[in-house]
Amino acid sequence: MKKILYLTDLAYKAKGRDYSKEDIYIADRLKDRYDVVLAHPKCAEGFEDHADAVVFRNTGSVIGYKDIYYDFLRRVEEKRLKTFNSFDGKADMRGKQYLLELTAEAYPVIPTVDSMDDINVLPESETYVIKPKDGADSIGLEFAAAEELKKRGLVPGKTLIQPAIDFQYEVSFYFINDKLEYAMYAPDKTKRWELAEYDYTDEDAAFARKFIEWNTVKHGIQRVDACRTRDGRLLLVELEDLNPYLSILEVKESVRNQFLQDMAEAIDKI
């Protein structure tokens, strides 16, 4: 059997998400096909030379171990480690700069700037969202009135600024490589992680696929997070191409089985 090093943080706490339960389930399903070892990214170096592939999964926010993460990326390149996801994306695995790039390229994304000097690029809003540019999991996210925003003294290049969007609901599209596997949404927008399966349209799928095609991930799992505005449009919230939580235990069994089969076949191909 081929050997898989499955990187995860089983102790990571996240509101509404059980990382450990999801990863134990996936690893258990993979063990019939591979020899699977679970480890935290901090322990990866001692195992990665003996693995046929490294699967980077629910490892939590890398903010808590930046140096270890960047050392891992260096070894991936130097040793040409086979990883799933591949670390060639340009979305969340590289920070939040992509939100500014997509805004500049007129993609359907929540308009984003990182300097008060560019605030005129954004539509006028009574309330703005501000969050650290290198943040994750809503860490450091705040809401600020327009007048308050001017008094914050935000350092250019360090903080993302967005208009607060009045949306109907949030919806996420889950891809393996370029295949859309399923979609989930939060019917109650105040309970972001109480998700139900979403019956997406061809137009919805085309929206999500735009961002998969824009990104440069050769192989792996990506989650396209969007919000449905009051006028019915979808706007990108986040393109998670590093370690997206899958809510895999919340989908029906047939969808779950197909996802895991496709995941294993995608791992085999690398």
SULCOR-V205181 format. One record per residue. N is the residue number from 0. SS is DSSP state (A for helix, B for strand, O for the rest). PHI is phi in whole degrees, 0 to 359 (999 if undefined). Layout:
N SS PHI
N SS PHI
//
This chain:
0 O 999
1 O 287
2 B 256
3 B 243
4 B 265
5 B 256
6 B 270
7 O 203
8 O 238
9 O 290
10 O 261
11 O 293
12 O 256
13 B 221
14 O 299
15 O 80
16 B 229
17 O 251
18 A 303
19 A 296
20 A 297
21 A 295
22 A 287
23 A 297
24 A 297
25 A 296
26 A 298
27 A 296
28 A 289
29 A 284
30 O 293
31 O 284
32 O 247
33 O 223
34 B 278
35 B 247
36 B 242
37 B 263
38 B 207
39 O 283
40 A 307
41 A 294
42 A 254
43 O 297
44 A 301
45 A 286
46 A 243
47 A 296
48 O 289
49 O 258
50 O 257
51 O 283
52 B 205
53 B 247
54 B 258
55 B 262
56 O 242
57 O 281
58 O 263
59 O 74
60 O 292
61 A 285
62 A 304
63 A 285
64 A 210
65 A 305
66 A 298
67 A 295
68 A 298
69 A 292
70 A 296
71 A 297
72 A 299
73 A 297
74 A 291
75 A 303
76 A 287
77 A 293
78 A 268
79 O 54
80 O 294
81 O 274
82 B 235
83 B 222
84 O 284
85 O 289
86 O 263
87 O 237
88 O 279
89 O 229
90 O 255
91 A 301
92 A 293
93 A 245
94 O 98
95 O 255
96 A 303
97 A 299
98 A 294
99 A 289
100 A 296
101 A 293
102 A 298
103 A 296
104 O 270
105 O 63
106 O 285
107 O 285
108 B 227
109 O 300
110 O 304
111 B 222
112 B 228
113 O 232
114 O 206
115 A 296
116 A 295
117 A 253
118 A 300
119 A 292
120 A 290
121 O 276
122 O 296
123 O 298
124 O 214
125 O 286
126 B 228
127 B 237
128 B 260
129 B 234
130 B 203
131 B 301
132 O 293
133 O 257
134 O 279
135 O 198
136 O 54
137 O 62
138 O 295
139 O 79
140 O 290
141 B 221
142 B 249
143 B 219
144 B 293
145 A 304
146 A 293
147 A 294
148 A 302
149 A 294
150 A 268
151 O 289
152 O 64
153 O 294
154 O 283
155 O 305
156 O 88
157 O 252
158 B 231
159 B 276
160 B 235
161 B 222
162 B 290
163 O 287
164 O 264
165 O 274
166 B 247
167 B 280
168 B 196
169 B 256
170 B 220
171 B 235
172 B 245
173 B 249
174 B 242
175 B 247
176 O 52
177 O 254
178 B 260
179 B 283
180 B 271
181 B 193
182 B 223
183 B 227
184 B 219
185 B 254
186 O 303
187 O 256
188 O 292
189 O 277
190 O 236
191 O 302
192 O 255
193 O 262
194 O 257
195 B 227
196 B 297
197 O 244
198 O 272
199 O 280
200 O 266
201 A 299
202 A 294
203 A 299
204 A 298
205 A 295
206 A 302
207 A 296
208 A 294
209 A 306
210 A 279
211 A 295
212 A 290
213 A 292
214 O 285
215 O 239
216 O 288
217 O 288
218 O 206
219 O 147
220 B 255
221 B 230
222 B 236
223 B 263
224 B 263
225 B 220
226 B 235
227 B 264
228 B 286
229 O 297
230 O 267
231 O 94
232 O 282
233 B 258
234 B 234
235 B 294
236 B 261
237 B 200
238 B 244
239 B 268
240 O 242
241 O 255
242 O 214
243 O 294
244 O 292
245 O 256
246 O 50
247 A 294
248 A 280
249 A 264
250 O 264
251 O 294
252 A 301
253 A 297
254 A 292
255 A 298
256 A 297
257 A 294
258 A 300
259 A 291
260 A 295
261 A 295
262 A 296
263 A 296
264 A 294
265 A 292
266 A 295
267 A 304
268 A 290
269 O 272
//
